[in-house]
Amino acid sequence: MRLIWRLLRKHISVFELAVFFIANLIGMVVILAGIQIYSDIKPMLSGDKSLIGNEYVVISKEIDSTGFYSNNTIGEEEIEEVRNQEFIENVGEFSSAQYEIYGSASLMGQGFSTLMFFESIPDEFLDIENEEWKFEIPTDTMIESGNVVIPIVIPRNYLNLYNFGFSKTSSALPQITESFMKDMLLNIDISGNGMSDTYIGQVVGFTDRLNTILVPDKFIAWSNNYYAPEHQQEVSRLILEVENPSDPQFIEFLGEHGYVAESEPSDSGTALFFLQLCVAIIIGIGAIFSLLSIIILTLSIYLLLQKNINKLENLMLVGYSPSQVAMPYNLITIVMNISIMVISLVITALVQQLYMELIADYAPSVAESNMSASIIGGVIITTINILFNIFIINRKVKQIARKRK
């Protein structure tokens, strides 16, 4: 082996190897940094540790364009079909009150009254946590006393609509805060099944997720049975928990089945898409650098082998096998590629430390990561490079050996 090194090293171009080393190092750093950034940032946009969290989309069937009543209920089979889609995490059904509701309140001497509606969804879809969000089925005596409290959640934009709309048009209507609204007690008159009773309505929270007046699921189930036992409960809206509402599969599914999303998706799906796009561009640039470096190394090896062709033929004439003659070149490529991988991982780790410190300031609960993604990527890329280079070297040496024969 020493003899082979002495004969071959005189024609090894340090400059060409250095160009390959630097180009491949740049490409490897760009690729591994892109992989690591994607690995660290993606959990903050989707999944359990997401800063934005999964998205909630309310869907319903399209209403007949003629404007007349059309059956837009969603059957059990359709609900089950929605539930079985892989891009949908969870499905909740809206339940609506089937009786007449009339609400009234007094504020600063001004009386308010209006027809109302109640709906409910499973508690896991609510964006509030409140110990008062519960309902115990009352006895007839409790109902007659008029002291049964119904916890209510209203959309925050309802309050904003009042404060910045109605109150601005009349000096007699004061603006009210959320805490004041929670302290107000509403009179809720419910009529149905030949009965009419009064309840106390109390706003216990505000939602930014849903545009409806919510009461506990347990209350809707009990009150529908109590005031409208003849009405069959039908589902006309669903609330879906999805990881990415901008997913083309999800959008295509809604269109094919005639569903309409009642609100525009928020920015998490778009942010994830742009993250994937940016990472793809970064990795693409790194791949170009790596490809160019591989071409440079391949040309260098071919040129080096061509310069040493007479020496290589002589070595094989005195008994050295093609694998022994190719060994020094293989060792060079192995050492260089492994060195490039190690240095690239060190640089990537330093880059990761810099941006994770910034992330920790804004999201300390999710600013945890490891280098497993970039290490795996580095090992895969390096292995491919080494195997490709060894294949090229051995192939060229065998060609020389065949010509000698």
N, C-alpha and C positions, 0 to 999 in steps of 0.2 A: 504494500500500500504506500509506503514512503517513497519508493522508486516512482510510482505512478504520479504522486503529488509533485515530486521534483521535476518530472518531465512536463507536466501539464500547467503548473502554476505560473510559468513565465508568460503564458498567453492569456491569462485571466485578466480581464479588464475591470479594474476597481471602479472606474468611472461608470461603466455600464451597470455594474451591480449596484452602485450607489443610487443611480437614477431609478432602477427597479425598486430598490428598497424604499426610497422616499415616496415614489408614486404609489406603491402598494400600501405604504403606511398611511398616506393621506386618504386613500380609498377606504382602507379598513377602519380608520378612525371615524370617517363620515358615516359609514354603514353601521358600525356598532353604536355610535352616538345616536343615530336615528332610531335604531331598535330599542335602545335603553330609554330614550325620551318617550317613545310611544308606550313602552311597558310601564313607565312611571306615571304618565299623564292619563292614559286611558281609564284606569280605575277611578280617577277623579271626575270623569264625565259619564261613566256608566258602571253598573254593578253595585255591590253592597256599600262600598266606600265612596260612592259618588257624591261630589259636592252638590250636584244638581239633583241627583236621585233619578229613579225611574219616572217616566212621564205618565200622566193620567189623561186619557182621551175619552170623551163622552161621544157615543155614536147612536144614531137612530136611523130609521129607514126614511127614504125620500118621500115627501108628501106629494100627492098627485098634483101635477102642474095645472089642472083645471081649477084648483082652489076648493073643490068639494071634498067632503069627507072620504078618506080612503083608509083601508085597514093597514096600518103601519106597525102592528104589533110584531114582536119577535118571539117566535115559538121556541119550545124546549130543544127541538132538534137543531135549530139555528144557533141557539145559545151554546149548545154542546159543540157544534162545529167551530164557533169562535174560540171556545175554551181550548180546543185541541190544536190550535195553530201554534207552532213553535216560537214565533216571534211575539206572542202575547203571554205575559207573565201571569196575569190574574184577571178574572172577570167578575164584576159585581152587577147586580140587577137593581134598577130603580123600582121602588114600590111607591105607588101614589095613593093618596086618600081618595076614597070613592064616595064621599059625602060632602055636604055643604059646610064651608068654614067661613066665619065672619069675624074679623079682628077689629078691635078698637082700643084706643089709648087716649090719655089726656096729657098734654104737655104745655105748661105755662098758661093754663086756662083755655088752651085750644084743644078741641076734640078732633080726633082722627078716626076714621072707620073705613073699612074696605073688605071686599071679598078676598079670601086668601086660598092658598093651596099648600098642601104639605106633601113632601116626598121623603123617602129614606133610602139609604144605601148601607151596605155592611160597614161596620165601624173601621175596618182596616183601610178603607179608602178615604177616610176623613183626614184632613190636615190640621186637626186640633186635638189637644189632649186636655180633658177637663173632667174632674171628678163628678161634676153636676150632670154630665151627659149620661144619664140613666133614667129609666122609667120602670116603676113597679105597677103592676096591674091593680087598679083601684076597686074597691067594693062599691056596691050601689049607694051605700051610706056616704062614702067619701065623695062620690060623684055629686050627690045631692047637696053636699055642703059647699060645693064650688071652690074647694081649696086644693084641688088636684093641680099640680104644676106640670106643664109640658115644657121640657127644655127645647130650645130652638137655636139653630145655627143659620145665620143669614150671610149672603155674599157681602164682602166688604164694599163692593162697588155700589150696593144698594144704599149704604150709609153715605158714601161719597156723592151719590146722585141726589140725595136729600140735601146734604150740606152745601153742595156747590150748584144745585139746581133749584129745588123748591124754595129753600130758605133765602135764596138770593132774590126771588121774585116777590117775597112778602116780608115786610119788617116784623110781622107778628110771629114769624116762624124762626125760632132761634136755632143756631147750629148746635149740634150735640156731639159729644165724644163717645168713643167706644165704651169707656168705663161707665159713662152716664147711661148709655143704652142698655148695658147689662143690669143696671139698677132699676130700670123701668119694668113695670109689670103690665102685661097686656091682657085684655079680656078676650078670650077665645070662645066664641059661640059655635057649637057644633050641632048640626041637625041631620037626622037621618033615621030611617026605620021607625018613624012615628015618634021619635024622641028629640028633645032639644036640651042641651046641657051647656053650662058655662065652665070654662077652665081658666086657669092662670097660665099665661105664656111668658116664659122668661128667656131672653137671649143670653146664651152662655158662651157664645163664641162667634167668630167671623171666619169665613172661608175665602181663600183666593183661588180655589181649585174649581168650584162648582157654582153655577148660576141658577140656584134654586133655594127654596126655603126647606131646610132639613129638620126632621125630628127623628128620634130614635126608631130603629127598625122594629123594636118590640112594641112601640106605641102604634105604629101603622098597622102591624099585624092584628093587634088587639082591637083597635078602633074600627078597622074595616069589618071585622067579624061582628062587632057590637052595633055599629050604625049602618052598615051596608052588607048584611049577610047574603043578600041575593046577588050581589055583584061578583062576578068572577074576576080575580086579579089578573091583569094582563101586563106584560112587560113591553114597553115601547122604547125604552132607552137602556143602554148598557154603559158602564164605566170600565174602561180597559186600562190595565197597568202594562205598559210596554217600555222596553229598554230604549228603543229608538223610534219615535213616531215618524221620522223621516225615512225609515227603511222602505225601499221600493217595493219589497214584498208585501209590507203592511198596507201601503197606499194602494197597490194593485188589488189586494184582497178586498178592501173596502169598496173600490169601484166595481169589481166584478159581482159583488153581492148586494149592490144597491144601498150601501151604508153611507151616511154622511157624518163627518166629524164636526162637532158643534163648536170647536174652537181651533185656532191655529196652533200647531205644535210649538213648544217653546224652543229655546236656542240650544239645548243640550245635544239633540240629534245633529243639528247643523254644525255645532262645534266639534263633535266627534268626526263628522265627515271631513271637515277641513283639517283636523288633526291627521286623519289617515292620508289625506291628499298631500299635506306638507311632508309627512314622514316618507311617503312614497317618492316624492321628488328628491328628498335628501338621500334616501337609499339609492335612488337611480343615479344621482350624481356620484355617490361613492362607488357604485358598481362600474360606472364608466372609468373612473380612476383606476380601479382594480383591474378592469379588463385591459386598459392601456398598459398597466404595469406588467401584466401577464404576457402581453404581446412583446413588450420590450425584453423581458426575460427570455421568452422563447427565441426571439431573434438573436439575442446575445449568446444563448446556448448553441444555436445553430452555427453562428459565426465562430464561436470558440471551438466547436467540434471540427469545423471546416479547417481552421488554422492548424489544428493538431492532428489532422487526418493521417499524416505519415507516421506520427508517433503512436497513434492509436493502432494503426495496422501493425507496426513493429511490436507493440506490446502483446497483441494477440498472436503474432507469429512466434514469440518466445514462450507462449503457453498461458497467458492471462485470458480468462473468459470475458465475454462481453459484459456480464454483470459486474465483474471486478473492475473493468475499465470504466464503467459508468458510475461506480460507487462514489468517487470524489465529487462529481457533479450533483449526484443525488443528495449527498451530505450538505453541499452548499445550499441547495434549495430548501432542504429540511430545516437547517439552522436559521436561514434567513426568514423563512415563513413563520417559524415558531417565534423568533425574535420580534417580528413585526406584530404578531398576535399579542404577545405579552406587553409590548410597549403601547399598542393600541388600547388594550384593556386598562392600563394604568392611566393613559390620557382620558379615556372615557370615564373612569372613576373620578378623576379630578373635575371633569366637566359636570358630572352628575352631582358631585358635592356642592358645586356652585349653585346650580339651579334648584336643588332640593332645599338649600338654606333659604332661598327666596320663597319657595312654596310653603315651607314651614311657618313663615310669618303670616300667611293667609289661611292655611289649612293644616294646623298642627296635627289634627287627628288622622289625616291621611298621608302625611309626609313621611311614609315609611316605604323603603324599597330595598332591593338587593340587586346584585349584578348577574343573576342567573340568566336573564334573557340575552345579554350581550356576551356572556361567557359561552353559552351554547351556540350563539350565532358565530362567534369568533372561531370556535373549535370546528364547526361545520365548514365555514369558508376556508380556513387554513387547511383542513384535511383535503378538501376538493382541490385547492391550489397545489398542494404537495403531490397528490396522486396524478394530477394533470402534468405537472412538470416532470415527474419520474417517468410517466408514460412517454413523453416527448423525448427525453434523454435516452431511455432504453431503446426506443424505436430507431432513433438516429444511429446509435452505436451498433445495433443489429444490422442496419443497412450497410454500414461500413464493413462489418464482418462478412456479410454476404458478397460484397464487391471484392474483398480480398480473396475469397474462394474462387 
